[in-house]
Amino acid sequence: MPARPRKDRTGGLMGFELAYLLDDSSLVDHRWQEGSLWRLQRGEPATASGKTVCPKSLWQAQKAEFLPLFVEKHPGKRPAPFWQYEAPEPRQQGGGPKNNDWVKMKKIHGENAPAIRLLNWKFNHGIPGRLNLEIKDKRIFESQAAYLKRLDLLTPGELELIPEQEFLPVLLADMQE
């Protein structure tokens, strides 16, 4: 189990907030906080102990502190809030059958229309389209490391920390992100 950030670095955040910022559900303090974490992961406000937390505000207020902690442990990857609020575009598909649901939604509703969450790449670590079980095992995407390098989103010194195999394309079925 990953070590929790030191107490002086949590800024009084609750376990579900830490779990959201660091993309690590093992940091949830109590079972009742799991629902709050789930809401944040869906982009919805969550309330716990009389405190309402907006996921976007939480990320914007804490990313300077917690993104470096995440990158230190997972170079070449980003936590879910990055994909929800910072990623400029979906990860590129390199092979396998295409899932055109995302393209269809853009044609129908326009570029900025609210998409169904399962079709929204921001809620799937940059993977566009519904996670369609029939084609899941055959879709190939660029890795997070390749995406971050291609868009010049790596932090200073991060490139040297990323193992070479992290730049290889990944089969959707093998992704554990």
C-alpha positions as CSV (number, residue, x, y, z in Angstrom):
1,M,0.0,0.0,0.0
2,P,1.4,3.4,-0.9
3,A,2.4,5.7,1.9
4,R,0.0,8.5,2.8
5,P,1.4,12.0,2.4
6,R,2.8,13.3,5.7
7,K,0.2,14.9,7.9
8,D,1.7,18.3,7.5
9,R,1.2,18.0,3.7
10,T,-2.5,17.0,3.7
11,G,-3.7,20.5,4.7
12,G,-6.6,19.0,6.8
13,L,-8.0,17.1,3.8
14,M,-10.2,14.1,4.4
15,G,-9.3,10.6,3.2
16,F,-11.6,10.7,0.2
17,E,-10.2,14.0,-0.9
18,L,-6.6,12.6,-0.8
19,A,-7.8,9.4,-2.6
20,Y,-9.3,11.6,-5.4
21,L,-6.2,13.9,-5.7
22,L,-3.8,11.0,-5.7
23,D,-6.0,8.5,-7.6
24,D,-5.6,6.0,-4.8
25,S,-8.8,4.6,-3.2
26,S,-6.7,2.9,-0.4
27,L,-6.5,6.4,1.1
28,V,-10.2,6.5,2.0
29,D,-10.3,6.6,5.8
30,H,-13.8,5.1,6.4
31,R,-16.2,3.0,4.3
32,W,-18.8,5.8,4.3
33,Q,-16.3,8.0,2.4
34,E,-16.3,5.7,-0.6
35,G,-19.5,7.3,-1.8
36,S,-18.0,10.7,-1.5
37,L,-14.9,9.6,-3.5
38,W,-17.2,8.1,-6.2
39,R,-19.1,11.4,-6.5
40,L,-15.8,13.3,-7.0
41,Q,-14.6,10.8,-9.6
42,R,-17.9,11.4,-11.5
43,G,-17.3,15.2,-11.4
44,E,-20.0,15.8,-8.8
45,P,-19.8,17.7,-5.5
46,A,-19.5,15.4,-2.4
47,T,-20.5,16.1,1.2
48,A,-18.9,14.5,4.2
49,S,-18.9,15.7,7.8
50,G,-20.8,18.8,6.9
51,K,-18.2,19.8,4.3
52,T,-19.2,20.0,0.6
53,V,-16.3,19.5,-1.8
54,C,-16.4,20.5,-5.5
55,P,-14.0,18.3,-7.5
56,K,-12.8,21.0,-9.9
57,S,-12.2,23.5,-7.0
58,L,-10.4,20.8,-5.0
59,W,-8.1,20.0,-7.9
60,Q,-7.4,23.6,-8.8
61,A,-6.6,24.5,-5.1
62,Q,-4.5,21.4,-4.5
63,K,-2.8,20.4,-7.8
64,A,0.4,22.3,-7.1
65,E,0.9,20.3,-4.0
66,F,-0.4,16.9,-5.0
67,L,0.5,16.5,-8.7
68,P,4.3,16.4,-7.9
69,L,3.5,13.8,-5.2
70,F,1.7,11.7,-7.8
71,V,4.4,12.1,-10.5
72,E,7.1,11.2,-8.0
73,K,5.4,7.8,-7.5
74,H,4.0,7.3,-11.0
75,P,6.2,9.1,-13.5
76,G,4.6,9.3,-17.0
77,K,1.1,9.1,-15.6
78,R,-1.5,11.5,-14.2
79,P,-4.4,11.1,-11.7
80,A,-8.0,11.2,-12.7
81,P,-8.5,15.0,-11.8
82,F,-5.8,15.8,-14.4
83,W,-7.8,14.1,-17.1
84,Q,-11.1,15.7,-16.0
85,Y,-9.8,19.3,-15.8
86,E,-6.4,19.7,-17.5
87,A,-6.1,17.3,-20.4
88,P,-6.4,19.2,-23.7
89,E,-7.5,16.2,-25.8
90,P,-8.2,12.5,-25.7
91,R,-5.4,9.9,-26.0
92,Q,-4.9,8.7,-29.6
93,Q,-6.1,5.3,-30.7
94,G,-3.4,3.4,-32.5
95,G,-5.2,0.2,-33.6
96,G,-8.1,-2.1,-33.2
97,P,-11.7,-1.4,-34.1
98,K,-12.8,2.3,-33.7
99,N,-15.5,3.2,-31.3
100,N,-17.4,6.0,-33.1
101,D,-19.7,6.9,-30.3
102,W,-17.6,9.9,-29.3
103,V,-17.6,11.2,-32.9
104,K,-21.3,10.7,-33.2
105,M,-21.9,12.7,-30.0
106,K,-19.8,15.6,-31.2
107,K,-21.7,15.7,-34.6
108,I,-25.1,15.7,-32.8
109,H,-24.4,18.0,-29.9
110,G,-21.3,20.0,-31.0
111,E,-17.8,20.2,-29.5
112,N,-18.7,21.7,-26.1
113,A,-22.0,20.0,-25.5
114,P,-22.4,18.0,-22.3
115,A,-21.8,14.4,-23.3
116,I,-23.0,11.3,-21.5
117,R,-20.3,10.7,-18.9
118,L,-19.5,7.2,-20.2
119,L,-18.8,8.7,-23.6
120,N,-16.7,11.5,-22.2
121,W,-12.9,10.8,-22.4
122,K,-12.3,13.0,-19.4
123,F,-13.8,10.3,-17.2
124,N,-11.7,7.4,-18.6
125,H,-8.1,8.6,-18.2
126,G,-8.2,10.1,-21.7
127,I,-9.7,7.1,-23.5
128,P,-12.5,8.4,-25.8
129,G,-15.8,6.6,-26.1
130,R,-17.7,4.1,-24.1
131,L,-15.7,1.2,-22.7
132,N,-17.5,-1.2,-25.0
133,L,-17.0,-4.8,-23.8
134,E,-17.3,-6.3,-27.3
135,I,-14.3,-4.4,-28.6
136,K,-12.5,-3.8,-25.3
137,D,-9.8,-6.4,-25.8
138,K,-8.9,-5.2,-29.3
139,R,-8.5,-1.4,-28.9
140,I,-4.9,0.0,-28.7
141,F,-4.2,3.5,-27.4
142,E,-1.1,5.6,-26.8
143,S,0.2,5.2,-23.2
144,Q,-0.2,8.1,-20.7
145,A,3.6,8.7,-21.0
146,A,3.4,8.9,-24.8
147,Y,0.5,11.3,-24.6
148,L,2.2,13.5,-22.0
149,K,5.4,13.6,-24.1
150,R,3.6,14.3,-27.4
151,L,1.8,17.3,-25.8
152,D,4.8,18.5,-23.9
153,L,3.0,18.0,-20.5
154,L,5.8,16.3,-18.6
155,T,7.1,18.0,-15.6
156,P,10.8,19.1,-15.5
157,G,13.0,16.0,-15.0
158,E,10.1,13.6,-15.4
159,L,11.2,12.2,-18.8
160,E,14.3,10.7,-17.3
161,L,12.3,8.9,-14.6
162,I,9.9,7.1,-17.0
163,P,10.9,3.5,-17.9
164,E,11.1,3.0,-21.7
165,Q,8.3,0.4,-21.8
166,E,5.9,3.1,-20.5
167,F,6.0,4.8,-24.0
168,L,4.7,1.7,-25.8
169,P,1.1,1.6,-27.0
170,V,-1.3,-0.2,-24.6
171,L,-4.1,-2.7,-25.2
172,L,-7.2,-1.3,-23.6
173,A,-7.8,-4.7,-21.8
174,D,-4.3,-4.4,-20.2
175,M,-4.8,-0.8,-18.8
176,Q,-4.9,-0.5,-15.1
177,E,-5.1,3.2,-14.7
